[in-house]
């Protein structure tokens, strides 16, 4: 028995035991941490339920001027619009400690978008993904592996005539079977308002 446990411990430590399991914290190139969160309507969502689809996670906070700028310009909806809804899922995640389902539902109605806003008021999922800013973006492939983490684009101040939308670039690559050209970038925006 002791020999079997030692062999198991060694193969686990070397990463040789069985299929890859999701990490406790998000890391590009590794399985993304699974989660279960309820949306603004009380419906539960888990990352694992979307296996087989590309998943975009968008950390958000409606009170953040950077988020307001992107929603005013329809950045998120325009990015999502070009993809088959059966293949790409977009989930907004709000880790603001003072957020409520009613606030998220009201904001969603005001902005007119259709994807869910997941409530993470305890901040557990945000910390697992090391979400630092709003917006902070993540793209997960069909197998549940994190392929992109960072900013929505390369234009923090919104002053460029033409910006590089990193999420669109990642989705375009993944939908055509290519490697994501920019796997990480520095996120920008307001700090996530985690519970203290």
Backbone as JSON Lines, residues from 0, in Angstrom:
{"i":0,"aa":"X","n":[0.83,-1.19,0.0],"ca":[0.0,0.0,0.0],"c":[0.87,1.26,0.0]}
{"i":1,"aa":"X","n":[1.91,1.25,0.85],"ca":[2.79,2.42,0.94],"c":[3.48,2.68,-0.39]}
{"i":2,"aa":"X","n":[3.92,1.6,-1.07],"ca":[4.57,1.74,-2.37],"c":[3.61,2.34,-3.4]}
{"i":3,"aa":"X","n":[2.34,1.9,-3.39],"ca":[1.35,2.42,-4.33],"c":[1.1,3.9,-4.08]}
{"i":4,"aa":"X","n":[0.99,4.29,-2.82],"ca":[0.78,5.71,-2.5],"c":[1.97,6.55,-2.93]}
{"i":5,"aa":"X","n":[3.18,6.03,-2.72],"ca":[4.38,6.76,-3.11],"c":[4.43,6.93,-4.63]}
{"i":6,"aa":"X","n":[4.12,5.87,-5.36],"ca":[4.11,5.95,-6.83],"c":[3.06,6.95,-7.3]}
{"i":7,"aa":"X","n":[1.86,6.92,-6.65],"ca":[0.8,7.86,-7.02],"c":[1.25,9.3,-6.74]}
{"i":8,"aa":"X","n":[1.84,9.51,-5.57],"ca":[2.3,10.86,-5.21],"c":[3.36,11.35,-6.2]}
{"i":9,"aa":"X","n":[4.27,10.47,-6.61],"ca":[5.32,10.84,-7.55],"c":[4.75,11.18,-8.92]}
{"i":10,"aa":"X","n":[3.85,10.32,-9.44],"ca":[3.29,10.61,-10.77],"c":[2.42,11.86,-10.74]}
{"i":11,"aa":"X","n":[1.72,12.09,-9.62],"ca":[0.91,13.3,-9.51],"c":[1.81,14.53,-9.48]}
{"i":12,"aa":"X","n":[2.88,14.46,-8.7],"ca":[3.8,15.6,-8.6],"c":[4.45,15.91,-9.93]}
{"i":13,"aa":"X","n":[4.7,14.87,-10.73],"ca":[5.32,15.08,-12.04],"c":[4.3,15.41,-13.12]}
{"i":14,"aa":"X","n":[3.01,15.39,-12.74],"ca":[1.96,15.71,-13.71],"c":[1.7,14.57,-14.68]}
{"i":15,"aa":"X","n":[1.97,13.34,-14.26],"ca":[1.8,12.2,-15.15],"c":[0.52,11.42,-14.88]}
{"i":16,"aa":"X","n":[-0.19,11.74,-13.83],"ca":[-1.35,10.95,-13.44],"c":[-2.6,11.4,-14.17]}
{"i":17,"aa":"X","n":[-3.1,10.56,-15.05],"ca":[-4.4,10.76,-15.68],"c":[-4.52,12.02,-16.51]}
{"i":18,"aa":"X","n":[-5.79,12.33,-16.9],"ca":[-6.03,13.51,-17.72],"c":[-5.81,14.8,-16.92]}
{"i":19,"aa":"X","n":[-5.56,15.87,-17.66],"ca":[-5.32,17.16,-17.01],"c":[-6.58,17.62,-16.29]}
{"i":20,"aa":"X","n":[-6.41,18.05,-15.06],"ca":[-7.52,18.58,-14.29],"c":[-7.39,20.1,-14.25]}
{"i":21,"aa":"X","n":[-8.51,20.76,-14.05],"ca":[-8.49,22.22,-13.99],"c":[-7.65,22.69,-12.82]}
{"i":22,"aa":"X","n":[-6.92,23.73,-13.07],"ca":[-6.05,24.31,-12.04],"c":[-6.9,25.08,-11.03]}
{"i":23,"aa":"X","n":[-6.32,25.32,-9.85],"ca":[-7.0,26.14,-8.85],"c":[-6.99,27.6,-9.25]}
{"i":24,"aa":"X","n":[-5.96,27.99,-10.01],"ca":[-5.89,29.36,-10.52],"c":[-5.65,29.3,-12.03]}
{"i":25,"aa":"X","n":[-6.2,30.27,-12.71],"ca":[-6.14,30.29,-14.17],"c":[-4.72,30.55,-14.67]}
{"i":26,"aa":"X","n":[-4.35,29.8,-15.7],"ca":[-3.06,29.98,-16.35],"c":[-3.22,29.64,-17.82]}
{"i":27,"aa":"X","n":[-2.8,30.53,-18.7],"ca":[-2.94,30.3,-20.14],"c":[-2.21,29.0,-20.51]}
{"i":28,"aa":"X","n":[-2.9,28.18,-21.31],"ca":[-2.35,26.91,-21.74],"c":[-2.73,25.75,-20.83]}
{"i":29,"aa":"X","n":[-3.4,26.04,-19.73],"ca":[-3.83,25.0,-18.77],"c":[-5.35,24.99,-18.7]}
{"i":30,"aa":"X","n":[-5.93,23.86,-18.22],"ca":[-7.39,23.84,-18.04],"c":[-7.85,24.98,-17.12]}
{"i":31,"aa":"X","n":[-8.88,25.66,-17.53],"ca":[-9.4,26.79,-16.76],"c":[-10.16,26.29,-15.53]}
{"i":32,"aa":"X","n":[-10.09,27.01,-14.42],"ca":[-10.83,26.59,-13.22],"c":[-12.33,26.57,-13.49]}
{"i":33,"aa":"X","n":[-12.96,25.47,-13.11],"ca":[-14.41,25.37,-13.25],"c":[-15.06,26.22,-12.16]}
{"i":34,"aa":"X","n":[-16.29,26.57,-12.36],"ca":[-17.03,27.37,-11.38],"c":[-18.51,27.14,-11.56]}
{"i":35,"aa":"X","n":[-19.27,27.52,-10.54],"ca":[-20.73,27.56,-10.61],"c":[-21.14,28.91,-10.03]}
{"i":36,"aa":"X","n":[-21.83,29.7,-10.85],"ca":[-22.33,31.0,-10.41],"c":[-23.74,31.2,-10.95]}
{"i":37,"aa":"X","n":[-24.54,31.94,-10.22],"ca":[-25.89,32.29,-10.7],"c":[-25.83,33.63,-11.43]}
{"i":38,"aa":"X","n":[-26.7,33.75,-12.43],"ca":[-26.78,35.0,-13.18],"c":[-27.82,35.92,-12.57]}
{"i":39,"aa":"X","n":[-28.06,37.03,-13.24],"ca":[-28.98,38.05,-12.73],"c":[-30.42,37.55,-12.61]}
{"i":40,"aa":"X","n":[-30.75,36.47,-13.31],"ca":[-32.11,35.91,-13.25],"c":[-32.19,34.7,-12.31]}
{"i":41,"aa":"X","n":[-31.06,34.36,-11.66],"ca":[-31.05,33.24,-10.72],"c":[-30.69,31.9,-11.36]}
{"i":42,"aa":"X","n":[-30.39,31.88,-12.65],"ca":[-30.01,30.65,-13.34],"c":[-28.54,30.33,-13.09]}
{"i":43,"aa":"X","n":[-28.26,29.07,-12.75],"ca":[-26.88,28.67,-12.46],"c":[-26.13,28.33,-13.75]}
{"i":44,"aa":"X","n":[-24.88,28.77,-13.81],"ca":[-24.0,28.48,-14.94],"c":[-22.71,27.89,-14.39]}
{"i":45,"aa":"X","n":[-22.16,26.92,-15.11],"ca":[-20.83,26.39,-14.77],"c":[-20.01,26.39,-16.04]}
{"i":46,"aa":"X","n":[-18.71,26.52,-15.89],"ca":[-17.85,26.49,-17.07],"c":[-17.97,25.14,-17.75]}
{"i":47,"aa":"X","n":[-18.03,24.06,-16.97],"ca":[-18.06,22.71,-17.55],"c":[-19.3,22.46,-18.4]}
{"i":48,"aa":"X","n":[-20.4,23.15,-18.15],"ca":[-21.6,22.94,-18.96],"c":[-21.41,23.44,-20.4]}
{"i":49,"aa":"X","n":[-20.39,24.26,-20.63],"ca":[-20.14,24.81,-21.96],"c":[-19.0,24.1,-22.69]}
{"i":50,"aa":"X","n":[-18.56,22.96,-22.17],"ca":[-17.5,22.2,-22.85],"c":[-17.96,21.9,-24.27]}
{"i":51,"aa":"X","n":[-17.05,22.03,-25.21],"ca":[-17.4,21.86,-26.62],"c":[-17.66,23.18,-27.31]}
{"i":52,"aa":"X","n":[-17.7,24.27,-26.54],"ca":[-17.88,25.62,-27.09],"c":[-16.72,26.5,-26.65]}
{"i":53,"aa":"X","n":[-16.49,27.56,-27.4],"ca":[-15.55,28.59,-26.96],"c":[-16.28,29.46,-25.95]}
{"i":54,"aa":"X","n":[-15.59,29.81,-24.87],"ca":[-16.21,30.63,-23.82],"c":[-15.38,31.89,-23.61]}
{"i":55,"aa":"X","n":[-16.07,33.03,-23.64],"ca":[-15.44,34.31,-23.31],"c":[-15.96,34.71,-21.93]}
{"i":56,"aa":"X","n":[-15.03,34.96,-21.01],"ca":[-15.38,35.51,-19.7],"c":[-14.95,36.96,-19.69]}
{"i":57,"aa":"X","n":[-15.89,37.83,-19.33],"ca":[-15.63,39.27,-19.28],"c":[-15.87,39.75,-17.85]}
{"i":58,"aa":"X","n":[-14.8,40.11,-17.15],"ca":[-15.01,40.71,-15.82],"c":[-15.51,42.11,-16.02]}
{"i":59,"aa":"X","n":[-16.56,42.47,-15.3],"ca":[-17.23,43.73,-15.57],"c":[-17.68,44.41,-14.29]}
{"i":60,"aa":"X","n":[-17.98,45.69,-14.39],"ca":[-18.54,46.49,-13.31],"c":[-19.19,47.7,-13.99]}
{"i":61,"aa":"X","n":[-20.51,47.79,-13.99],"ca":[-21.19,48.89,-14.68],"c":[-20.81,50.28,-14.21]}
{"i":62,"aa":"X","n":[-20.25,50.41,-13.0],"ca":[-19.85,51.72,-12.48],"c":[-18.48,52.16,-12.95]}
{"i":63,"aa":"X","n":[-17.76,51.3,-13.66],"ca":[-16.4,51.61,-14.11],"c":[-16.43,52.4,-15.43]}
{"i":64,"aa":"X","n":[-15.74,53.54,-15.49],"ca":[-15.72,54.34,-16.73],"c":[-15.17,53.57,-17.95]}
{"i":65,"aa":"X","n":[-14.23,52.65,-17.74],"ca":[-13.7,51.86,-18.86],"c":[-14.79,50.93,-19.4]}
{"i":66,"aa":"X","n":[-15.54,50.3,-18.51],"ca":[-16.65,49.44,-18.92],"c":[-17.71,50.28,-19.61]}
{"i":67,"aa":"X","n":[-18.03,51.44,-19.04],"ca":[-19.03,52.32,-19.65],"c":[-18.62,52.73,-21.06]}
{"i":68,"aa":"X","n":[-17.33,53.02,-21.26],"ca":[-16.86,53.39,-22.59],"c":[-17.07,52.25,-23.58]}
{"i":69,"aa":"X","n":[-16.71,51.03,-23.17],"ca":[-16.85,49.89,-24.07],"c":[-18.31,49.56,-24.35]}
{"i":70,"aa":"X","n":[-19.17,49.7,-23.35],"ca":[-20.59,49.44,-23.61],"c":[-21.21,50.56,-24.44]}
{"i":71,"aa":"X","n":[-20.75,51.79,-24.24],"ca":[-21.22,52.91,-25.07],"c":[-20.84,52.73,-26.53]}
{"i":72,"aa":"X","n":[-19.68,52.1,-26.76],"ca":[-19.2,51.85,-28.13],"c":[-19.64,50.48,-28.65]}
{"i":73,"aa":"X","n":[-20.38,49.73,-27.84],"ca":[-20.84,48.37,-28.2],"c":[-19.69,47.42,-28.52]}
{"i":74,"aa":"X","n":[-18.56,47.59,-27.85],"ca":[-17.39,46.75,-28.11],"c":[-17.69,45.28,-27.88]}
{"i":75,"aa":"X","n":[-18.3,44.95,-26.76],"ca":[-18.52,43.55,-26.41],"c":[-19.51,42.9,-27.37]}
{"i":76,"aa":"X","n":[-20.64,43.57,-27.59],"ca":[-21.65,43.0,-28.48],"c":[-21.16,42.89,-29.92]}
{"i":77,"aa":"X","n":[-20.42,43.89,-30.37],"ca":[-19.88,43.85,-31.73],"c":[-18.88,42.7,-31.87]}
{"i":78,"aa":"X","n":[-18.08,42.48,-30.83],"ca":[-17.11,41.37,-30.86],"c":[-17.85,40.04,-30.94]}
{"i":79,"aa":"X","n":[-18.87,39.87,-30.14],"ca":[-19.63,38.61,-30.11],"c":[-20.46,38.39,-31.36]}
{"i":80,"aa":"X","n":[-20.96,39.45,-31.95],"ca":[-21.92,39.37,-33.05],"c":[-21.45,38.5,-34.23]}
{"i":81,"aa":"X","n":[-20.18,38.49,-34.53],"ca":[-19.7,37.77,-35.7],"c":[-19.56,36.26,-35.54]}
{"i":82,"aa":"X","n":[-19.99,35.71,-34.4],"ca":[-19.76,34.28,-34.14],"c":[-21.06,33.53,-33.93]}
{"i":83,"aa":"X","n":[-21.05,32.27,-34.3],"ca":[-22.19,31.38,-34.16],"c":[-22.48,31.17,-32.67]}
{"i":84,"aa":"X","n":[-23.7,31.49,-32.25],"ca":[-24.09,31.35,-30.84],"c":[-24.04,29.91,-30.36]}
{"i":85,"aa":"X","n":[-24.06,28.96,-31.28],"ca":[-23.94,27.55,-30.89],"c":[-22.49,27.14,-30.65]}
{"i":86,"aa":"X","n":[-21.56,28.02,-31.01],"ca":[-20.14,27.69,-30.86],"c":[-19.39,28.61,-29.9]}
{"i":87,"aa":"X","n":[-19.93,29.81,-29.66],"ca":[-19.26,30.79,-28.79],"c":[-20.24,31.29,-27.73]}
{"i":88,"aa":"X","n":[-19.82,31.2,-26.47],"ca":[-20.63,31.65,-25.33],"c":[-19.91,32.83,-24.68]}
{"i":89,"aa":"X","n":[-20.66,33.88,-24.37],"ca":[-20.09,35.06,-23.7],"c":[-20.74,35.15,-22.33]}
{"i":90,"aa":"X","n":[-19.93,35.22,-21.29],"ca":[-20.43,35.34,-19.92],"c":[-19.75,36.55,-19.26]}
{"i":91,"aa":"X","n":[-20.55,37.52,-18.85],"ca":[-20.01,38.63,-18.05],"c":[-19.98,38.14,-16.6]}
{"i":92,"aa":"X","n":[-18.93,38.51,-15.88],"ca":[-18.81,38.14,-14.47],"c":[-18.58,39.42,-13.68]}
{"i":93,"aa":"X","n":[-19.41,39.65,-12.67],"ca":[-19.27,40.84,-11.83],"c":[-18.88,40.38,-10.42]}
{"i":94,"aa":"X","n":[-17.63,40.66,-10.04],"ca":[-17.12,40.3,-8.71],"c":[-17.2,41.47,-7.73]}
{"i":95,"aa":"X","n":[-17.93,42.51,-8.09],"ca":[-18.1,43.65,-7.2],"c":[-18.85,43.19,-5.95]}
{"i":96,"aa":"X","n":[-18.26,43.42,-4.79],"ca":[-18.84,42.89,-3.55],"c":[-20.24,43.46,-3.25]}
{"i":97,"aa":"X","n":[-20.52,44.66,-3.7],"ca":[-21.82,45.29,-3.42],"c":[-22.86,45.04,-4.51]}
{"i":98,"aa":"X","n":[-22.53,44.23,-5.49],"ca":[-23.46,43.98,-6.6],"c":[-24.64,43.12,-6.14]}
{"i":99,"aa":"X","n":[-25.76,43.27,-6.84],"ca":[-26.94,42.43,-6.6],"c":[-27.5,41.97,-7.93]}
{"i":100,"aa":"X","n":[-28.34,40.95,-7.88],"ca":[-28.99,40.46,-9.1],"c":[-29.85,41.56,-9.73]}
{"i":101,"aa":"X","n":[-30.55,42.32,-8.9],"ca":[-31.4,43.41,-9.42],"c":[-30.58,44.47,-10.14]}
{"i":102,"aa":"X","n":[-29.43,44.83,-9.58],"ca":[-28.57,45.82,-10.24],"c":[-28.08,45.31,-11.59]}
{"i":103,"aa":"X","n":[-27.68,44.03,-11.63],"ca":[-27.2,43.45,-12.9],"c":[-28.32,43.36,-13.93]}
{"i":104,"aa":"X","n":[-29.52,42.97,-13.48],"ca":[-30.67,42.88,-14.4],"c":[-31.02,44.24,-14.97]}
{"i":105,"aa":"X","n":[-30.99,45.27,-14.12],"ca":[-31.31,46.62,-14.56],"c":[-30.28,47.12,-15.57]}
{"i":106,"aa":"X","n":[-29.0,46.89,-15.27],"ca":[-27.93,47.31,-16.18],"c":[-28.04,46.58,-17.52]}
{"i":107,"aa":"X","n":[-28.29,45.29,-17.47],"ca":[-28.43,44.49,-18.69],"c":[-29.58,45.02,-19.55]}
{"i":108,"aa":"X","n":[-30.69,45.36,-18.92],"ca":[-31.85,45.9,-19.64],"c":[-31.51,47.26,-20.25]}
{"i":109,"aa":"X","n":[-30.84,48.12,-19.48],"ca":[-30.46,49.45,-19.96],"c":[-29.54,49.36,-21.17]}
{"i":110,"aa":"X","n":[-28.54,48.47,-21.08],"ca":[-27.55,48.34,-22.17],"c":[-28.08,47.52,-23.34]}
{"i":111,"aa":"X","n":[-29.06,46.65,-23.1],"ca":[-29.68,45.9,-24.18],"c":[-28.9,44.69,-24.69]}
{"i":112,"aa":"X","n":[-28.01,44.14,-23.88],"ca":[-27.3,42.93,-24.33],"c":[-28.02,41.69,-23.83]}
{"i":113,"aa":"X","n":[-27.71,40.54,-24.41],"ca":[-28.47,39.32,-24.13],"c":[-27.74,38.28,-23.29]}
{"i":114,"aa":"X","n":[-26.42,38.36,-23.21],"ca":[-25.67,37.33,-22.47],"c":[-25.83,37.55,-20.96]}
{"i":115,"aa":"X","n":[-25.64,36.47,-20.18],"ca":[-25.84,36.58,-18.73],"c":[-24.74,37.36,-18.01]}
{"i":116,"aa":"X","n":[-25.11,37.92,-16.87],"ca":[-24.17,38.55,-15.95],"c":[-24.11,37.66,-14.71]}
{"i":117,"aa":"X","n":[-22.97,37.03,-14.5],"ca":[-22.82,36.11,-13.37],"c":[-22.38,36.88,-12.13]}
{"i":118,"aa":"X","n":[-23.0,36.57,-11.0],"ca":[-22.71,37.27,-9.75],"c":[-21.67,36.49,-8.94]}
{"i":119,"aa":"X","n":[-20.56,37.15,-8.67],"ca":[-19.44,36.57,-7.91],"c":[-19.1,37.52,-6.77]}
{"i":120,"aa":"X","n":[-20.11,37.87,-5.95],"ca":[-19.91,38.89,-4.92],"c":[-18.92,38.47,-3.84]}
{"i":121,"aa":"X","n":[-18.71,37.17,-3.68],"ca":[-17.7,36.7,-2.72],"c":[-16.3,36.79,-3.32]}
{"i":122,"aa":"X","n":[-16.21,36.91,-4.65],"ca":[-14.93,37.07,-5.32],"c":[-14.13,35.8,-5.52]}
{"i":123,"aa":"X","n":[-14.72,34.65,-5.23],"ca":[-13.96,33.39,-5.34],"c":[-13.54,33.09,-6.77]}
{"i":124,"aa":"X","n":[-14.43,33.28,-7.71],"ca":[-14.11,33.0,-9.11],"c":[-13.14,34.06,-9.64]}
{"i":125,"aa":"X","n":[-13.37,35.31,-9.29],"ca":[-12.46,36.38,-9.7],"c":[-11.04,36.13,-9.22]}
{"i":126,"aa":"X","n":[-10.9,35.69,-7.98],"ca":[-9.56,35.39,-7.46],"c":[-8.97,34.16,-8.14]}
{"i":127,"aa":"X","n":[-9.79,33.15,-8.45],"ca":[-9.3,31.97,-9.15],"c":[-8.76,32.32,-10.53]}
{"i":128,"aa":"X","n":[-9.37,33.32,-11.17],"ca":[-8.91,33.76,-12.49],"c":[-7.92,34.92,-12.4]}
{"i":129,"aa":"X","n":[-7.65,35.37,-11.19],"ca":[-6.74,36.5,-10.99],"c":[-7.21,37.73,-11.76]}
{"i":130,"aa":"X","n":[-8.55,37.92,-11.79],"ca":[-9.12,39.07,-12.48],"c":[-8.74,40.34,-11.72]}
{"i":131,"aa":"X","n":[-8.1,41.26,-12.42],"ca":[-7.56,42.47,-11.8],"c":[-8.37,43.72,-12.12]}
{"i":132,"aa":"X","n":[-8.9,43.76,-13.33],"ca":[-9.54,44.99,-13.79],"c":[-10.9,44.7,-14.42]}
{"i":133,"aa":"X","n":[-11.66,45.78,-14.59],"ca":[-12.88,45.69,-15.39],"c":[-12.72,46.69,-16.53]}
{"i":134,"aa":"X","n":[-12.74,46.16,-17.77],"ca":[-12.88,44.75,-18.11],"c":[-11.55,43.98,-18.01]}
{"i":135,"aa":"X","n":[-11.65,42.69,-17.75],"ca":[-10.52,41.75,-17.85],"c":[-11.1,40.54,-18.57]}
{"i":136,"aa":"X","n":[-10.47,40.13,-19.66],"ca":[-11.05,39.17,-20.59],"c":[-10.3,37.83,-20.58]}
{"i":137,"aa":"X","n":[-11.05,36.77,-20.78],"ca":[-10.49,35.41,-20.85],"c":[-11.2,34.67,-21.98]}
{"i":138,"aa":"X","n":[-10.43,33.9,-22.76],"ca":[-11.02,33.07,-23.81],"c":[-10.59,31.64,-23.53]}
{"i":139,"aa":"X","n":[-11.58,30.75,-23.46],"ca":[-11.37,29.35,-23.13],"c":[-11.8,28.51,-24.33]}
{"i":140,"aa":"X","n":[-10.97,27.53,-24.7],"ca":[-11.3,26.74,-25.89],"c":[-12.33,25.64,-25.59]}
{"i":141,"aa":"X","n":[-12.67,24.88,-26.63],"ca":[-13.72,23.86,-26.54],"c":[-13.4,22.75,-25.54]}
{"i":142,"aa":"X","n":[-12.12,22.57,-25.25],"ca":[-11.71,21.52,-24.31],"c":[-11.58,22.06,-22.88]}
{"i":143,"aa":"X","n":[-11.85,23.35,-22.69],"ca":[-11.78,23.94,-21.36],"c":[-10.42,24.5,-21.0]}
{"i":144,"aa":"X","n":[-9.56,24.69,-22.01],"ca":[-8.21,25.21,-21.77],"c":[-8.21,26.73,-21.99]}
{"i":145,"aa":"X","n":[-7.62,27.45,-21.05],"ca":[-7.53,28.9,-21.17],"c":[-6.53,29.25,-22.27]}
{"i":146,"aa":"X","n":[-6.97,30.0,-23.27],"ca":[-6.13,30.35,-24.42],"c":[-5.77,31.82,-24.5]}
{"i":147,"aa":"X","n":[-6.53,32.68,-23.82],"ca":[-6.2,34.1,-23.81],"c":[-6.61,34.7,-22.46]}
{"i":148,"aa":"X","n":[-5.78,35.61,-21.95],"ca":[-6.1,36.37,-20.74],"c":[-5.51,37.77,-20.88]}
{"i":149,"aa":"X","n":[-6.34,38.79,-20.66],"ca":[-5.82,40.15,-20.72],"c":[-6.89,41.17,-21.07]}
{"i":150,"aa":"X","n":[-6.47,42.2,-21.77],"ca":[-7.34,43.32,-22.15],"c":[-8.25,42.93,-23.31]}
{"i":151,"aa":"X","n":[-9.32,43.68,-23.48],"ca":[-10.19,43.5,-24.65],"c":[-9.44,43.94,-25.91]}
{"i":152,"aa":"X","n":[-8.61,44.99,-25.79],"ca":[-7.91,45.51,-26.96],"c":[-6.63,46.23,-26.54]}
{"i":153,"aa":"X","n":[-5.96,46.82,-27.51],"ca":[-4.69,47.52,-27.24],"c":[-4.88,49.05,-27.14]}
{"i":154,"aa":"X","n":[-6.08,49.47,-26.76],"ca":[-6.4,50.9,-26.75],"c":[-7.01,51.33,-25.41]}
{"i":155,"aa":"X","n":[-6.21,51.36,-24.34],"ca":[-6.75,51.67,-23.01],"c":[-7.5,52.99,-22.92]}
{"i":156,"aa":"X","n":[-7.09,54.0,-23.64],"ca":[-7.72,55.32,-23.55],"c":[-8.81,55.54,-24.6]}
{"i":157,"aa":"X","n":[-8.95,54.6,-25.52],"ca":[-9.99,54.74,-26.53],"c":[-9.72,55.83,-27.52]}
{"i":158,"aa":"X","n":[-8.46,56.08,-27.82],"ca":[-8.11,57.2,-28.7],"c":[-7.56,56.78,-30.06]}
{"i":159,"aa":"X","n":[-7.33,55.48,-30.26],"ca":[-6.77,55.03,-31.55],"c":[-7.86,54.98,-32.61]}
{"i":160,"aa":"X","n":[-7.48,55.26,-33.85],"ca":[-8.42,55.11,-34.96],"c":[-8.7,53.64,-35.22]}
{"i":161,"aa":"X","n":[-7.67,52.82,-35.1],"ca":[-7.81,51.39,-35.3],"c":[-7.12,50.67,-34.15]}
{"i":162,"aa":"X","n":[-7.88,49.82,-33.47],"ca":[-7.27,49.08,-32.37],"c":[-7.21,47.59,-32.71]}
{"i":163,"aa":"X","n":[-6.44,46.86,-31.94],"ca":[-6.38,45.4,-32.08],"c":[-7.27,44.83,-30.99]}
{"i":164,"aa":"X","n":[-8.34,44.16,-31.39],"ca":[-9.25,43.51,-30.44],"c":[-8.69,42.12,-30.17]}
{"i":165,"aa":"X","n":[-8.07,41.95,-29.0],"ca":[-7.4,40.69,-28.66],"c":[-8.39,39.52,-28.54]}
{"i":166,"aa":"X","n":[-9.59,39.8,-28.06],"ca":[-10.59,38.74,-27.92],"c":[-11.04,38.26,-29.3]}
{"i":167,"aa":"X","n":[-11.31,39.18,-30.2],"ca":[-11.7,38.81,-31.57],"c":[-10.57,38.03,-32.25]}
{"i":168,"aa":"X","n":[-9.34,38.5,-32.07],"ca":[-8.18,37.81,-32.65],"c":[-8.09,36.38,-32.13]}
{"i":169,"aa":"X","n":[-8.3,36.21,-30.81],"ca":[-8.25,34.87,-30.21],"c":[-9.38,33.99,-30.74]}
{"i":170,"aa":"X","n":[-10.59,34.53,-30.78],"ca":[-11.73,33.76,-31.29],"c":[-11.54,33.39,-32.76]}
{"i":171,"aa":"X","n":[-11.07,34.34,-33.57],"ca":[-10.81,34.05,-34.99],"c":[-9.82,32.9,-35.14]}
{"i":172,"aa":"X","n":[-8.75,32.93,-34.34],"ca":[-7.74,31.87,-34.42],"c":[-8.34,30.53,-34.0]}
{"i":173,"aa":"X","n":[-9.05,30.51,-32.89],"ca":[-9.58,29.25,-32.36],"c":[-10.68,28.67,-33.26]}
{"i":174,"aa":"X","n":[-11.49,29.52,-33.88],"ca":[-12.55,29.0,-34.76],"c":[-12.0,28.46,-36.08]}
{"i":175,"aa":"X","n":[-10.75,28.78,-36.39],"ca":[-10.13,28.28,-37.62],"c":[-9.0,27.28,-37.33]}
{"i":176,"aa":"X","n":[-8.92,26.83,-36.08],"ca":[-7.94,25.8,-35.73],"c":[-6.5,26.28,-35.63]}
{"i":177,"aa":"X","n":[-6.33,27.57,-35.43],"ca":[-4.97,28.13,-35.33],"c":[-4.63,28.47,-33.89]}
{"i":178,"aa":"X","n":[-3.34,28.68,-33.64],"ca":[-2.9,29.11,-32.32],"c":[-3.25,30.59,-32.13]}
{"i":179,"aa":"X","n":[-3.55,30.96,-30.89],"ca":[-3.86,32.36,-30.58],"c":[-2.56,33.15,-30.66]}
{"i":180,"aa":"X","n":[-2.5,34.18,-31.53],"ca":[-1.24,34.91,-31.71],"c":[-0.78,35.7,-30.49]}
{"i":181,"aa":"X","n":[-1.71,36.29,-29.76],"ca":[-1.37,37.01,-28.54],"c":[-2.14,36.33,-27.41]}
{"i":182,"aa":"X","n":[-1.43,35.51,-26.62],"ca":[-2.08,34.72,-25.57],"c":[-2.31,35.5,-24.28]}
{"i":183,"aa":"X","n":[-1.52,36.54,-24.07],"ca":[-1.71,37.39,-22.89],"c":[-1.44,38.84,-23.26]}
{"i":184,"aa":"X","n":[-2.08,39.72,-22.52],"ca":[-1.81,41.15,-22.63],"c":[-2.08,41.75,-21.26]}
{"i":185,"aa":"X","n":[-1.65,42.96,-21.07],"ca":[-1.86,43.64,-19.79],"c":[-3.28,44.19,-19.75]}
{"i":186,"aa":"X","n":[-4.1,43.7,-18.8],"ca":[-5.47,44.23,-18.73],"c":[-5.46,45.69,-18.24]}
{"i":187,"aa":"X","n":[-6.45,46.44,-18.63],"ca":[-6.57,47.81,-18.17],"c":[-7.99,48.06,-17.72]}
{"i":188,"aa":"X","n":[-8.19,49.08,-16.92],"ca":[-9.53,49.43,-16.45],"c":[-9.52,49.75,-14.98]}
{"i":189,"aa":"X","n":[-10.68,49.67,-14.35],"ca":[-10.81,49.89,-12.92],"c":[-10.43,48.62,-12.19]}
{"i":190,"aa":"X","n":[-9.94,48.74,-10.97],"ca":[-9.64,47.53,-10.21],"c":[-10.95,46.84,-9.85]}
{"i":191,"aa":"X","n":[-10.9,45.51,-9.77],"ca":[-12.08,44.76,-9.36],"c":[-12.36,45.09,-7.9]}
{"i":192,"aa":"X","n":[-13.6,45.4,-7.59],"ca":[-13.99,45.82,-6.23],"c":[-14.36,44.6,-5.39]}
{"i":193,"aa":"X","n":[-13.34,43.82,-5.03],"ca":[-13.53,42.6,-4.25],"c":[-13.98,42.91,-2.83]}
{"i":194,"aa":"X","n":[-14.62,41.91,-2.23],"ca":[-14.99,41.97,-0.81],"c":[-13.7,42.06,0.01]}
{"i":195,"aa":"X","n":[-13.67,42.98,1.01],"ca":[-12.45,43.11,1.8],"c":[-12.41,42.1,2.93]}
